[in-house]
Amino acid sequence: RRIIEDIGGRGLYFARRTSLFSSMSCSVEESVLGKRSREADEEDEYDKKRRIIEDIEASLPPDLSKNQRKKQVKMHFRDMMKSEWRARKKEKEKVKRRRQKEDTPQELVSYRKKIKSMSSNEASQLSIVIDLGYEHLMNDKDIKMLMKQCQRCYSQNRRATRPLQLYFTSFQGKCKKRLDEYVQGYQNWDVHLKQENFLNIFDKQQLVFLAAESPNILTELCPDKVYVIGGLVDHNHHKGYCYNQAIENGISHAQLPISDYITLNSRRILTVTHVFEILLAYEEYKDWKKAFYMAIPPRKVVVKHDNKLLTQGDKTQDRGGVEDKTQDNGGLEDKTEEIKDNTRVKEDNKEN
């Protein structure tokens, strides 16, 4: 019996050992095969890039200098590979999100904000228009900034508790060209894209143009009204342009009640994103003060502290500190005089 148990134990030991070595050899083979496949993919990628560069160089005119030829090759190569790079980036992001979803506990998944559409039951019936008919007043850089702000507004609206009915009107020309070149699939956005001007879409009695120069104060949002935000990034070069346009077209106008709830350390002109986020927050909470503090950056808001108006970038605060230090210098001088007197007394005692 002992001999049989000994033989069985040895057999089990050798079986485990052989299985271990076989698994190790399999993993080594898999790693080697994976490395070879990666090297083959890298070689194919290198050959593909080299062929593209050769084709680009062959299409260039021969009278270009060496530096100009390099610049042209880089520019054309970037344009040709842009769609492929975006597809790779999107695939990596999908894999990353999938891994995060697998690693996230089930009880935390329900707390994430879900994307909602404008046609959902929770969506608001309040209509907000961002008018893009001011591209003749902006350069290419300003148009780029404007479309970035529009993308931000769309993203915020998709993740809101109560999405608003968002319209992009006068969507044509350079603004449309910008999205055509750099944003793929924007035609599928949950937003109303209109080439017409908002005056041709809505009744004038419904329209309320939001302008900082308006003497009228907006107290509440009515669902039967359409609120228009001027899509203009002008760095204050065309001050009051949207307000004057509203007066010329006979449209009602109003400004947000900013001064009734907070104090700004700069002018009351806000970006398109800030105005939209304020309206979005007010529609959800029905509180102007909370909406302003949620949407406006803290650096623009003046905070009251000990009956003094202070901001993050206020230089008067630093000056006050300097004045306090100069006032405290008198106390320091008194202390130094006391120390000197004490040392003198000690020296006199030693001499005595």
C-alpha positions, 0 to 999 in steps of 0.5 A: 500500500505504501509503495502504491501511494509513493508511486501515485504521489510521484506520478502526480508530482511529475504530471503537475510538473509536465503540465506546468512546463507545457503551460510555460512553453505555450505562453512563451510561444504565444508571446513570440507569435504576438511579437512577430505579428506586431513586427509584421504589422509595423512593417506593413504600416511602414511600407504603407506610409512610405508608398503614400509619401512617395506618391505625394512627392511625385505629385509635387511640382519640381521647382519647390525647394527642399524645405517647401517640399518637406512642408508640403509632404507633411501637410498632404500626409496629415490630411490623407491619414487624418480619417484613419488616425481618428478611427484608431483613436475612436477604437482605443476610446471604445476599448478604454470605456469597455474596460472602465465599464467592466472595472466599475462596480455595478452599484456605481453605474446607476449614478452616471448621467445618462444621455437624453434626447430632445424627444424624451419624456423628461425633455423641456419644451423650451426652445433656445436658438443659437444664431450663426448668421454673423460669420461676416464679422468674424475671422477664421479663428473666431469661427473656430471658437464659436463652433467649439462653443456650439459643440459644448452646448450640444454636449451639455444639452445631451447630458442635462436632466431636462434637455432643451429644444436646441436650434442652430439657425443660419447654419451655412457658409464657413460655420458649416464648412468647419463642421464638415471638415473636422466633425464627422457625423454631426448630421446625426446630432440631436439638434435642429440644424436649420439653414434659414434665419430664425426670423423665417422659422419662428413668429416674431411674437415668440422671439426674445433676443438675449442681449447684455445692452437691453434695458429689459430684465429677464425674470423667468423663462416662458415655454411659449417663447423662443430665446435667441443667443447671438453666435458672435465671437468678436472680442467686443469689436462690435459692441451692441450689434445683436441688440441693434439687430433686434431693434431693427427687426422689431424683436423683443429683447432682454438681458439676464438678471446677473446684477440682481444676484451676483457681481462680476469683476468684468463686463457682463458679456458672456460667451455662448456656452455660458449663456446656454448653461445658465438657461439650462441650469435655470430650467432644471432648478428654477433658481437664477442664483444657483444657475449663475454660480454653476455656469459662470467661472469663479474668477469672474465672480466678486465675493463679499468677505468682511464687508469687502469685495474680493476676487481671486485676481484682485490686486487691492487684496494684496495691497491691503496685506502690504499695508497691514504689514507696514502697520505691524512694523511698528510693533516689530520695532517696539520688540527690537527696542525691548530686546536691545534694552534687555541686552544692555541691562545684561551687559551692565550686570556683567560689568558690575 
